[in-house]
Amino acid sequence: MRALFHAVRLLGLLLGFYVMALGLLAAIVAANVVLFDAALKGGYVTFLFVGISVAFASPLVSGLLASVRGMNRQRPAGLRVSADEQPELWARVLRVATAMDTPAPAELWLVAEPQAAVWQSSWLLGLVPGRRRMVLGVPYLTGLTEHQLDAVIAHEIGHFARRDTFLSALAARNRSGLTRVLDRYAEDGSGIGHAMGSLFAGYARFCLRVTQAEARLGERAADRAAARVAGRDATSAALRRIPLIDAAHTRYLREYAGIGIGLGLLPPAAEVHSGFAAFLDSDTWREEERRLIADPPREKTSPYDSHPPMRERVAAIEALPADAAGLFPDEPSPAAAGLLHDPAGTGSRTVLALPGTGGLRQLPWRELAAAAGTAELGAETVPVLRAGRAVLRRPADLGALLDAVDDGRWPEVVDCMPRPGDVGHMLLDDSLRARNEAAAADQLYSLALAALVEGGWARWELDWERGKHLEFDEGVHAALDRAVDAATAPQDGAEPDTTALRDLLGLAVDRTGAQA
């Protein structure tokens, strides 16, 4: 009865938003109907009032649409799998649901991102429940053991195994809607929309704050349900492991799988998840993982979060009795990725189901690294090439910049480099000169690197320890460092000299147009 009382109270607060919004809309419509009769007698002011009313009503309608949009979610950006396609994974889900004495999800979706969720589609502001869907991210299957995956599945299903299932799920759906209201009204920075939005955003914030405690109790209850099924230790390990997998996947996308997205490129889709598994096993990530465990980053929290901080969740589970071994304590617990049938094909389809990936061109990892590295060097050198063009009055390339060095015009190029944070002005302050000299030298170095790659003296490589990097022919890297220093930062009062750099790159002196 206590749980029922709390659920009804939460529901009343959350649905109050819709009552308030619809009430104001009804008042606006009624006022316009009354004034429309007066307008038939020539009331010019009435038509003006109608326009103002529309301006007030628009943010209300927009807020209502934002609150219900996505409540009845359509298909996830992933791959729906049947029991015939993924029998072992489905068996795991069904077994957990049976152990929790609750119906299993009607649909199981695999996605390419680290994600785990169960939701129920609904209509009439969530009052009419629909099909229940479970989403599992392949990265979690890659990084968790089978028992840890049981804990994740049990936690998500646990939200629907409570006695107040219907009302708690309804409250959760409406909390999600009010969060979208806050996001929508935050877009309006001024005007009528902002004024009206502030009213409803304030009520949404109030509801989310009031319901936060109950929502967090629901998360803790789902954690305890997971511990009863999967065991205390497996649940604790899963809770500790998930933030690490999230961090690893973020880095993996940034340094590996996602390096070509801006160029319209993708690694082989069938190798994206196996690549993530290899990255998790690399010494580089294991060292980073140890650092994160020893010194975890501070969690970003919001007063509207439905989830307690992870450290609190872990502590609560670890405080359970030591004999909380779960329902399947004697089973081995290998990597959960072993539950997937045809992991390469399945993983490929989840990757290609992500929005925008279908139109990307797939390249082998090494070619992807070469394309991304070349584009990166090109982007780095834009400022110095623009400065060279401004000084030399002609298109600039590496040879033209070396000509500028030989002609004593390199300081002019440095002075034309954009001032940090203000690319529209030339460098005037001597205190910034050293910074710009270093930036210009670095960019000249990048131009030389590109020339080495083009000439075959260096090659882009990619591995799970160092990521994307350049491999040089023997002695070339050290020679490049000395040559660039001789051209841009000579020691002991020596004059800048480009000879070594030209010899290394096979560039002849060409002063055509140098005096223009």
Long-range contacts (C-beta under 8 A, 24 or more apart in sequence): 3-162, 3-163, 3-164, 3-168, 4-163, 4-164, 4-167, 6-164, 6-214, 7-164, 7-167, 7-168, 7-170, 7-171, 7-214, 8-167, 10-167, 10-171, 10-210, 10-211, 10-214, 11-167, 11-170, 11-171, 11-174, 13-206, 13-207, 13-210, 13-211, 14-171, 14-174, 14-175, 14-177, 14-178, 14-207, 14-211, 15-125, 15-174, 16-203, 16-207, 17-67, 17-174, 17-178, 17-181, 17-200, 17-203, 17-204, 17-207, 18-64, 18-67, 18-125, 20-200, 20-203, 21-60, 21-63, 21-64, 21-200, 22-64, 24-60, 25-57, 25-60, 25-61, 28-53, 28-56, 28-57, 28-60, 29-57, 55-192, 56-192, 56-196, 58-192, 58-193, 59-185, 59-188, 59-192, 59-193, 59-196, 59-197, 60-196, 60-200, 62-184, 62-193, 63-181, 63-184, 63-185, 63-196, 63-197, 63-200, 66-177, 66-180, 66-181, 66-183, 66-184, 67-177, 67-178, 67-180, 67-181, 68-125, 68-177, 69-180, 70-176, 70-180, 71-122, 71-125, 71-126, 71-173, 71-176, 71-177, 72-121, 72-122, 72-123, 72-130, 73-119, 73-121, 73-133, 75-109, 76-109, 76-111, 76-133, 76-135, 77-111, 77-353, 77-354, 77-355, 78-109, 78-110, 78-111, 78-112, 78-135, 78-350, 78-353, 79-109, 79-110, 79-111, 79-346, 79-349, 79-350, 79-353, 80-107, 80-108, 80-109, 81-108, 81-109, 81-110, 81-346, 85-341, 86-110, 86-339, 86-340, 86-341, 86-346, 87-341, 88-339, 88-340, 88-341, 89-136, 89-141, 89-339, 89-340, 89-341, 92-146, 92-149, 92-150, 92-153, 92-339, 93-134, 93-153, 93-157, 96-150, 96-153, 96-154, 96-157, 96-229, 96-230, 97-157, 99-154, 99-229, 99-327, 100-154, 100-157, 100-158, 100-161, 100-225, 100-229, 101-161, 102-157, 102-160, 102-161, 102-165, 103-132, 103-160, 104-157, 105-132, 105-133, 105-134, 105-157, 106-131, 106-132, 106-133, 107-131, 107-132, 107-133, 107-134, 108-133, 108-134, 108-136, 109-133, 109-134, 109-135, 109-136, 110-135, 110-136, 110-137, 110-138, 110-346, 110-350, 111-135, 111-136, 111-137, 111-138, 111-350, 111-353, 112-137, 112-138, 112-139, 112-272, 112-273, 112-347, 112-350, 112-351, 112-353, 112-354, 113-137, 113-139, 113-249, 113-354, 114-139, 114-140, 114-242, 114-245, 114-246, 114-249, 115-140, 116-140, 116-152, 116-153, 116-155, 116-156, 117-156, 118-156, 118-157, 118-159, 118-160, 120-160, 120-169, 120-173, 122-170, 122-173, 125-174, 125-177, 126-169, 126-170, 126-173, 126-174, 126-177, 127-170, 129-166, 129-169, 132-160, 138-273, 138-340, 138-346, 138-347, 138-350, 139-245, 139-249, 139-273, 139-276, 140-242, 140-245, 140-336, 141-336, 141-337, 141-339, 141-340, 142-245, 142-273, 142-276, 142-277, 142-280, 142-335, 142-336, 142-337, 143-241, 143-244, 143-245, 143-248, 143-280, 144-238, 144-241, 144-242, 144-245, 144-335, 144-336, 145-234, 145-237, 145-333, 145-334, 145-335, 145-336, 146-331, 146-332, 146-333, 146-334, 146-335, 146-336, 146-338, 146-339, 147-230, 147-231, 147-234, 147-326, 147-328, 147-331, 147-333, 148-230, 148-234, 148-235, 148-237, 148-238, 148-241, 148-333, 148-336, 149-238, 149-336, 149-339, 150-226, 150-229, 150-230, 150-234, 150-326, 150-328, 151-226, 151-227, 151-229, 151-230, 151-231, 151-234, 151-235, 151-237, 151-238, 151-239, 152-226, 152-238, 152-242, 154-222, 154-225, 154-226, 154-228, 154-229, 154-230, 154-235, 155-222, 155-223, 155-225, 155-226, 155-235, 156-222, 157-225, 158-221, 158-222, 158-223, 158-224, 158-225, 158-226, 159-218, 159-222, 161-225, 162-218, 162-221, 168-218, 171-211, 171-214, 171-215, 172-215, 172-218, 172-306, 175-207, 175-208, 175-211, 175-215, 175-306, 178-204, 178-207, 178-208, 179-204, 179-208, 179-304, 182-208, 182-304, 205-303, 205-304, 208-303, 208-304, 209-303, 209-304, 212-303, 212-304, 212-305, 212-306, 215-306, 216-305, 216-306, 216-307, 216-308, 218-306, 219-306, 219-307, 219-308, 219-313, 220-308, 220-313, 220-316, 223-313, 223-316, 223-317, 224-316, 224-317, 224-320, 227-317, 227-320, 227-324, 227-326, 228-324, 228-326, 228-327, 229-326, 229-327, 230-326, 230-327, 230-328, 231-324, 231-325, 231-326, 231-328, 231-329, 232-317, 232-318, 232-320, 232-321, 232-322, 232-324, 232-325, 232-326, 233-325, 234-326, 234-333, 235-317, 236-314, 236-317, 236-318, 239-310, 239-313, 239-314, 239-317, 240-293, 240-310, 240-314, 242-310, 243-292, 243-296, 243-310, 244-289, 244-292, 244-293, 245-280, 247-288, 247-292, 248-276, 248-279, 248-280, 248-285, 248-288, 248-289, 249-276, 251-279, 251-285, 251-288, 252-276, 252-279, 255-467, 255-468, 256-462, 256-464, 256-467, 256-468, 259-368, 259-369, 259-372, 259-468, 260-360, 260-363, 260-368, 260-371, 260-372, 261-360, 262-375, 263-371, 263-372, 263-375, 264-359, 264-360, 264-361, 265-360, 265-361, 265-362, 265-363, 265-368, 265-371, 265-372, 266-351, 266-357, 266-360, 266-361, 266-362, 266-363, 266-368, 267-362, 267-363, 267-364, 267-365, 267-368, 268-348, 268-362, 268-363, 268-364, 268-365, 269-347, 269-348, 269-349, 269-351, 269-352, 269-357, 269-362, 270-344, 270-345, 270-347, 270-348, 271-344, 271-365, 272-347, 272-348, 272-351, 273-343, 273-347, 273-350, 273-351, 274-343, 274-344, 274-347, 275-365, 275-464, 277-337, 278-464, 279-464, 281-464, 282-464, 282-465, 283-465, 284-464, 284-465, 284-466, 285-464, 365-462, 366-460, 366-461, 366-462, 368-462, 369-460, 369-461, 369-462, 369-468, 370-453, 370-459, 370-460, 372-468, 373-453, 373-460, 373-468, 373-470, 374-450, 374-453, 374-460, 377-446, 377-447, 377-449, 377-450, 377-453, 378-450, 380-442, 380-443, 380-446, 381-443, 381-446, 381-447, 381-450, 383-417, 383-418, 383-423, 383-439, 383-443, 384-413, 384-417, 384-439, 384-440, 384-443, 384-444, 384-447, 385-447, 386-416, 387-413, 387-414, 387-416, 387-417, 387-418, 387-440, 388-413, 388-416, 390-416, 391-416, 392-513, 392-514, 392-516, 393-516, 394-513, 394-516, 397-447, 398-444, 398-447, 398-448, 398-450, 398-451, 398-505, 398-507, 399-507, 399-510, 400-514, 401-444, 401-447, 402-487, 402-498, 402-501, 402-502, 402-507, 403-509, 403-510, 403-511, 403-514, 404-514, 405-487, 405-488, 405-496, 405-498, 406-496, 406-498, 406-509, 406-511, 407-511, 407-514, 407-515, 408-496, 410-440, 410-488, 410-496, 413-440, 414-440, 437-488, 437-489, 440-488, 441-484, 441-488, 441-489, 444-484, 444-487, 444-488, 445-480, 445-484, 448-480, 448-483, 448-484, 448-501, 448-504, 448-505, 449-480, 451-505, 451-507, 452-476, 452-480, 452-504, 452-505, 455-505, 455-506, 476-504, 479-504, 480-504
